[in-house]
């Protein structure tokens, strides 16, 4: 493993333009569960009940308490999470003369909080809300999410029976009067055009692609490593269970540990 870490460090040192493609494993060590592992989100909340707008509405009508639990767990987890050593090491790459672009499937704000300046969020952002009617955007909704957590706690403490209308009342309203929702990509929805185009353009300029903590199963984001390979961009994969076949270097390790070791070998 030390030899592989050395090879990866050498490749990163000579790469002026580094692109990172991060998935759920990147944030797992910050306390955010992955989606598809044994203890992942979709093993506890079936995607056919919680993974689309229509399924969430149907579940809210039948069993609003289940949707409340789903919201509460996710809000609590994301509000508590802090950047780990991997996020910080990625941000530090830019302080050491590299041009660094982060393409992430994650909907948290940990890359930004760690200090990464160029982050393209392929699956949206939990801390940004979008109007369901006019498409207006509200940024930095962390205060709202904190208030939402407190409202849910108050409801549970009183033991109140819930209905779907109660859940709707928790959502913020746009100035146009329509409800706003987290600006995240659910099943069946298209990726936001601007981050997706930026991701593809970043690979054109890349000297190296680092793929971190992704199952590479979710289309179309999963096509980015294949595109990099076709463009002859060398790939470093950092993953406890590697999934790619055409890597220059494969490091079977969790993100924070791997980046801590890489940073040391790079003299960062």
C-alpha positions as CSV (number, residue, x, y, z in Angstrom):
1,X,0.0,0.0,0.0
2,X,2.9,2.4,0.7
3,X,4.1,2.0,-2.8
4,X,0.7,2.8,-4.2
5,X,0.4,5.8,-2.0
6,X,3.8,7.0,-3.2
7,X,2.7,6.5,-6.9
8,X,-0.5,8.5,-6.3
9,X,1.4,11.2,-4.5
10,X,3.9,11.5,-7.3
11,X,1.1,11.7,-9.9
12,X,-0.7,14.4,-7.9
13,X,2.5,16.4,-7.4
14,X,3.1,16.6,-11.2
15,X,-0.5,17.3,-12.0
16,X,-1.2,21.1,-12.3
17,X,-4.9,20.6,-12.8
18,X,-6.5,18.1,-10.5
19,X,-10.2,17.1,-10.7
20,X,-11.8,15.1,-7.9
21,X,-15.0,13.2,-8.3
22,X,-16.4,12.4,-4.8
23,X,-19.3,10.3,-3.6
24,X,-21.0,9.2,-0.4
25,X,-17.8,7.6,1.0
26,X,-16.1,11.0,1.1
27,X,-18.6,12.2,3.7
28,X,-19.1,8.9,5.6
29,X,-16.3,9.7,8.0
30,X,-18.0,13.0,8.8
31,X,-21.0,11.0,10.1
32,X,-23.2,11.1,6.9
33,X,-24.3,7.5,6.1
34,X,-23.9,6.3,2.5
35,X,-27.0,5.3,0.5
36,X,-26.3,1.8,-0.6
37,X,-24.1,0.1,2.1
38,X,-25.6,-2.3,4.6
39,X,-26.5,0.5,7.0
40,X,-27.2,3.0,4.2
41,X,-30.2,5.3,3.8
42,X,-32.0,3.2,1.2
43,X,-31.9,0.1,3.4
44,X,-33.8,1.9,6.1
45,X,-36.1,4.1,3.9
46,X,-37.2,2.3,0.8
47,X,-36.5,4.5,-2.3
48,X,-39.9,3.5,-3.7
49,X,-41.5,5.3,-0.7
50,X,-39.0,8.2,-0.2
51,X,-36.9,8.5,-3.4
52,X,-39.2,10.6,-5.7
53,X,-41.5,13.6,-5.3
54,X,-44.6,11.5,-6.0
55,X,-43.6,8.7,-3.6
56,X,-42.9,11.2,-0.8
57,X,-46.3,12.8,-1.4
58,X,-48.0,9.4,-1.3
59,X,-46.1,8.3,1.8
60,X,-47.0,11.6,3.5
61,X,-50.7,11.0,2.8
62,X,-50.6,7.5,4.2
63,X,-48.1,7.6,7.0
64,X,-46.9,11.2,7.6
65,X,-45.0,10.1,10.7
66,X,-42.7,8.1,8.5
67,X,-41.9,11.1,6.4
68,X,-41.3,13.1,9.6
69,X,-38.8,10.5,10.8
70,X,-37.1,10.5,7.4
71,X,-36.8,14.3,7.4
72,X,-35.7,14.5,11.1
73,X,-32.9,11.9,10.7
74,X,-31.5,13.5,7.6
75,X,-31.6,17.0,8.9
76,X,-30.0,16.0,12.2
77,X,-27.2,14.1,10.4
78,X,-26.4,16.9,7.9
79,X,-26.5,19.7,10.5
80,X,-24.1,17.8,12.8
81,X,-21.6,16.8,10.1
82,X,-18.2,18.6,9.9
83,X,-15.4,18.4,7.3
84,X,-13.1,15.5,7.8
85,X,-9.3,15.2,7.1
86,X,-10.1,14.2,3.5
87,X,-12.1,17.3,2.8
88,X,-9.4,19.5,4.4
89,X,-6.6,17.8,2.4
90,X,-8.4,18.3,-0.8
91,X,-8.9,22.0,0.0
92,X,-5.2,22.3,0.8
93,X,-4.2,21.0,-2.7
94,X,-5.2,24.4,-4.0
95,X,-2.9,26.1,-1.5
96,X,0.0,24.2,-2.9
97,X,0.0,25.4,-6.4
98,X,-2.6,23.1,-7.9
99,X,-5.8,24.0,-9.7
100,X,-8.4,21.9,-8.0
101,X,-12.0,21.3,-9.2
102,X,-14.4,19.2,-7.1
103,X,-17.2,17.3,-8.7
104,X,-19.4,15.8,-6.1
105,X,-22.5,13.6,-5.9
106,X,-22.9,14.7,-2.2
107,X,-25.6,17.2,-1.2
108,X,-23.8,18.4,1.9
109,X,-21.6,21.5,2.2
110,X,-18.5,19.9,3.6
111,X,-16.2,20.6,0.7
112,X,-17.1,24.3,0.8
113,X,-16.7,24.5,4.6
114,X,-13.3,22.8,4.3
115,X,-12.2,25.6,2.0
116,X,-12.5,24.2,-1.5
117,X,-13.3,27.1,-3.8
118,X,-14.5,25.3,-7.0
119,X,-17.2,22.8,-6.2
120,X,-19.8,21.6,-8.7
121,X,-22.7,19.7,-7.0
122,X,-24.0,17.2,-9.5
123,X,-26.9,16.0,-7.3
124,X,-27.9,19.4,-5.8
125,X,-27.6,21.0,-2.4
126,X,-29.6,20.3,0.7
127,X,-28.8,23.8,2.0
128,X,-30.3,25.4,-1.1
129,X,-34.1,25.5,-1.7
130,X,-36.0,25.8,-5.0
131,X,-39.5,27.0,-5.6
132,X,-41.7,24.2,-6.9
133,X,-43.5,26.7,-9.2
134,X,-41.3,29.5,-10.4
135,X,-37.9,27.9,-9.8
136,X,-36.6,30.8,-7.6
137,X,-33.6,29.8,-5.5
138,X,-33.0,30.5,-1.8
139,X,-29.4,29.9,-0.7
140,X,-27.9,29.1,2.8
141,X,-31.0,27.5,4.3
142,X,-29.1,26.1,7.3
143,X,-31.0,28.4,9.7
144,X,-34.3,27.1,8.3
145,X,-33.1,23.5,8.7
146,X,-32.2,24.2,12.3
147,X,-35.7,25.7,12.9
148,X,-37.2,22.7,11.2
149,X,-35.4,20.3,13.5
150,X,-36.7,22.2,16.5
151,X,-40.3,22.1,15.1
152,X,-40.1,18.4,14.6
153,X,-38.8,17.9,18.2
154,X,-41.7,20.0,19.6
155,X,-44.2,17.9,17.7
156,X,-42.8,14.7,18.9
157,X,-42.5,15.9,22.5
158,X,-46.2,16.8,22.5
159,X,-47.1,13.4,20.9
160,X,-49.3,15.1,18.4
161,X,-51.0,13.1,15.6
162,X,-49.7,14.3,12.2
163,X,-51.4,14.7,8.9
164,X,-50.0,15.6,5.5
165,X,-51.0,19.2,5.9
166,X,-48.8,19.5,9.0
167,X,-45.8,18.4,7.0
168,X,-46.6,20.9,4.3
169,X,-46.8,23.6,6.9
170,X,-43.1,22.9,7.8
171,X,-41.9,23.8,4.3
172,X,-41.0,27.4,3.5
173,X,-42.9,29.4,0.9
174,X,-41.6,31.4,-2.0
175,X,-42.6,35.0,-2.6
176,X,-44.8,33.8,-5.4
177,X,-46.8,31.8,-2.8
178,X,-45.7,28.3,-3.8
179,X,-43.9,25.8,-1.6
180,X,-40.1,25.5,-1.7
181,X,-38.2,22.2,-1.5
182,X,-34.6,21.3,-1.1
183,X,-32.8,21.7,-4.4
184,X,-31.6,18.1,-4.5
185,X,-31.9,15.5,-7.3
186,X,-34.4,12.8,-6.6
187,X,-34.9,9.6,-8.6
188,X,-36.2,10.3,-12.1
189,X,-35.1,13.9,-12.1
190,X,-32.4,15.3,-14.4
191,X,-29.0,16.5,-13.1
192,X,-28.7,20.3,-13.0
193,X,-27.4,21.5,-16.3
194,X,-24.7,24.0,-15.1
195,X,-22.8,21.6,-12.8
196,X,-23.1,18.8,-15.3
197,X,-21.6,20.9,-18.1
198,X,-18.9,22.2,-15.8
199,X,-18.0,18.7,-14.8
200,X,-17.4,17.6,-18.4
201,X,-15.5,20.8,-19.2
202,X,-13.3,20.2,-16.1
203,X,-12.2,16.8,-17.4
204,X,-11.0,18.4,-20.7
205,X,-8.5,20.4,-18.7
206,X,-7.6,17.7,-16.1
207,X,-4.1,16.3,-15.7
208,X,-5.5,13.8,-13.2
209,X,-8.8,12.6,-11.9
210,X,-9.2,11.3,-8.3
211,X,-12.3,9.2,-7.8
212,X,-13.2,9.0,-4.1
213,X,-15.8,7.0,-2.2
214,X,-18.4,6.4,-5.0
215,X,-20.1,3.2,-6.1
216,X,-20.1,4.5,-9.7
217,X,-23.6,3.2,-10.1
218,X,-25.7,6.3,-10.3
219,X,-26.2,7.4,-14.0
220,X,-25.2,9.8,-15.5
221,X,-22.6,10.9,-13.0
222,X,-21.1,7.4,-13.1
223,X,-20.0,8.0,-16.7
224,X,-17.4,10.6,-15.7
225,X,-14.6,8.2,-14.9
226,X,-15.2,6.4,-18.2
227,X,-15.1,9.7,-20.0
228,X,-11.8,10.5,-18.3
229,X,-10.4,7.1,-19.3
230,X,-11.4,7.8,-22.9
231,X,-9.6,11.1,-22.8
232,X,-6.5,9.4,-21.4
233,X,-6.7,11.3,-18.1
234,X,-4.9,9.1,-15.4
235,X,-7.3,8.0,-12.7
236,X,-6.6,7.5,-9.0
237,X,-9.4,5.6,-7.2
238,X,-9.6,5.9,-3.4
239,X,-12.3,3.5,-2.1
240,X,-12.5,0.8,0.6
241,X,-14.0,-1.4,-2.1
242,X,-12.7,-0.2,-5.5
243,X,-15.1,-0.4,-8.4
244,X,-13.2,0.9,-11.4
245,X,-11.2,-1.1,-13.9
246,X,-8.8,1.3,-15.6
247,X,-7.0,3.2,-12.8
248,X,-3.5,4.4,-12.9
249,X,-3.4,3.8,-9.1
250,X,-6.0,2.1,-6.9
251,X,-5.9,2.7,-3.2
252,X,-8.3,0.5,-1.2
253,X,-8.7,2.8,1.8
254,X,-11.2,5.2,3.3
255,X,-11.0,8.8,2.2
256,X,-9.7,10.6,5.3
257,X,-7.0,8.1,6.0
258,X,-5.8,8.0,2.4
259,X,-5.7,11.8,2.0
260,X,-3.9,12.2,5.3
261,X,-1.2,9.8,4.1
262,X,-1.1,11.4,0.6
263,X,-0.7,14.9,2.1
264,X,2.2,13.7,4.2
265,X,3.9,12.1,1.2
266,X,3.4,15.3,-0.8
267,X,4.9,17.5,2.0
268,X,1.6,19.3,2.6
